[in-house]
Each structure stands twice: as C-alpha cells, then as structure tokens.
Amino acid sequence: MNPENNKAEVRNLSFYYGDFRALNDINLRVADKEVTALIGPSGCGKSTLLRCFNRMHDLYPGSRYEGEIRLYPDDVNLLAADVDPIETRLRIGMVFQKPNPFPKSIFENVAYGLRVMGERRPAVLAEKVEKALRDAAIWDEVKDRLGNLATSLSGGQQQRVCIARALATEPEIVLFDEPTSALDPIATANIEELIMELRSKVTILIVTHNMQQAGRVSKYTAFMYLGELIEYGETEQIFTKPKKEQTENYITGRFG
C-alpha cells in the first residue's frame, strides 16, 4: 500500500532505447503535493526518467521499460501493458522545455485535454478553461482574447498557457522538463513563482540544469549520473551535506 505522503514510487526501473540502457535500476519515491527536482549533467537520464511517468516513450519505436512506477492511492503500475498511455497522460500532465502551444486559439489549447476526455458542454469547458488559466496565473492577461492564436503570445505567456493546458484535466502529477531554459529572467521568475504556488494543489516533478532553481522551488532533490540515481533526499541536505562524493563534486562544479 501507499506509504504515507507518497504520490508515486519508482521501483527497479530500467529503460532501454533499443539496445541502449538509458536508466539502470532506479528506485525513487515522489512525495505528494511537493516539488521534487531531478538534477545532473546532460545525458544522465533526467528527462528519460521524467517521460517514463506519462509513457511518452511509447510514441517512439524500440523503447522498453523494466520495473514499475506505482501511482497512489490507486496503487496502479503506470507501466503495465493494460494501462492506457493516453489516460495516463491525462492524469500526469507535462510541460516541455520550449513552449509548445498548438496552432489553435488560447481557449482551444487549454480545452484540448478536456475534449480528449469527451467533455463537450460549452459551459463546463468555459469554466474549466478559466480555472486552469487562473491556476497558471495568466487569466487576467488573456481573458479578453481567448480566441486569439496562442502562438501570438510572448514566450513566457506561451509557457503559462502550456501549464494551463496541463492543469485543465486536473492531473495528479505535473512533469516540468526544464520549463524555463528558453525564457528570459523575468519570465523564469514568474514560472518559478507559479510552481511554488501550484505545489499545494498538485505533485510536481521538475528536471532542471539550474541548481539554484532546484534550491528555490523543490523540497526534494534526486541527483542522477549516467542513468543511475546517485543520491536522493531533502533539497537542503543534498545541497549542504551530500552523502555521496559524486553528488558533492557535481554541486560544487567539479564536473557537469
């Protein structure tokens, strides 16, 4: 059963792109309604692990999972063959590195997942789109131009619309894959503030190259290297008293 305060648990997870093993026997608990950061050098498996949670790898041939990712309180294995990846992506939203609004209106971007779920009632769609845009702290900026193309917005605004799109289906977990790496400092600060506001409502997993960002927004941090989870703990402990030498070397800038 669900150990107290865990939203998900990665158990003995390995992942393969064809013959290449990108993740090696990962074990990780994800705390409910907290922010967990994944840090490590490029190519260490952070984004690969993130994308296992919503089965994004299923979209590409030759990928293979071993192990489990259990989602609580249902205690369902997200990687099981009988679990629908599309349903999983509605329960586990994702925000990508670069803002990727669809070439549709702001309203239809946010309503997209709701329509996939079969929602057709205009009043319900309007209510849920407004709530998602409010939760993403962009309602006041776009409420008078919901019919405009989302691609007409600034980069920071586009990313917040993408966050609203991820929130609209009321997901249990939201995955952020370096969500501010393409944004300027002001937009970055806005997204970080938003993440800190969202953590009381939804469980968040964030991949970041920016260790200062991990320190600012996360309660827990996992350090990965060469497809392995080297160390996991409370962010303050990881950054001030790491237990593993590799962690300390990365955090102090000796490699990475």
SULGIBEL-V798281 format. One record per pair of residues at least 24 apart in sequence whose C-alpha atoms are under 6 Angstrom apart, sorted by the first residue. I is the first residue (numbers start at 0). J is the second residue. D is the distance in Angstrom with one decimal. If there is no record, write none. Layout:
# SULGIBEL-V798281
{{I,J,D} {I,J,D}}
This chain:
# SULGIBEL-V798281
{{1,71,6.0} {4,30,5.6} {4,31,5.3} {5,29,5.6} {5,30,4.4} {5,31,5.2} {6,30,5.5} {6,31,4.5} {6,71,5.1} {7,69,5.4} {7,70,4.5} {7,71,5.7} {8,68,5.6} {8,69,5.2} {9,67,5.9} {9,68,4.4} {10,66,5.8} {10,67,5.1} {11,66,4.9} {12,65,5.5} {12,66,4.3} {12,67,6.0} {13,65,5.0} {14,63,5.8} {14,64,4.7} {15,62,5.5} {15,63,5.1} {16,62,4.7} {17,61,4.8} {17,62,5.7} {21,226,5.4} {22,226,4.3} {23,226,5.6} {23,227,5.4} {25,228,6.0} {31,202,5.3} {32,198,5.3} {32,199,5.6} {32,201,5.0} {32,202,4.1} {33,198,5.4} {33,202,5.4} {34,203,4.7} {34,204,5.9} {34,217,4.6} {34,218,5.6} {35,204,4.9} {35,217,5.4} {35,219,4.7} {35,220,5.5} {36,204,5.9} {36,205,4.8} {36,206,5.8} {36,213,5.9} {36,217,5.9} {36,220,4.6} {37,206,4.8} {37,220,5.9} {37,221,4.9} {38,207,5.8} {38,222,5.0} {39,222,5.5} {39,223,5.1} {39,224,6.0} {40,255,4.7} {43,224,4.8} {43,225,4.5} {43,226,5.1} {44,226,4.9} {53,87,5.7} {53,88,5.1} {53,91,5.8} {54,84,5.8} {90,170,4.3} {90,171,5.6} {91,170,5.2} {91,171,5.9} {91,172,4.8} {91,173,5.6} {92,165,4.8} {92,170,5.9} {92,173,4.6} {93,173,5.5} {93,174,4.5} {93,175,5.9} {94,175,4.8} {95,176,5.0} {95,178,5.8} {96,176,5.3} {96,177,4.9} {96,178,4.7} {97,181,5.8} {98,157,5.7} {98,158,4.7} {103,148,5.4} {104,146,5.1} {104,147,5.0} {104,148,4.1} {104,149,5.4} {105,145,5.1} {105,148,5.8} {105,149,4.6} {106,145,5.1} {109,164,4.1} {113,168,5.9} {131,163,4.8} {131,166,5.7} {131,167,5.1} {132,163,5.2} {135,159,5.7} {135,163,5.2} {155,186,5.0} {171,201,5.9} {172,201,5.9} {172,202,4.7} {172,203,5.7} {173,203,5.0} {174,203,6.0} {174,204,5.0} {174,205,5.9} {175,205,4.5} {176,205,5.9} {176,206,4.9} {177,206,5.3} {177,207,4.8}}
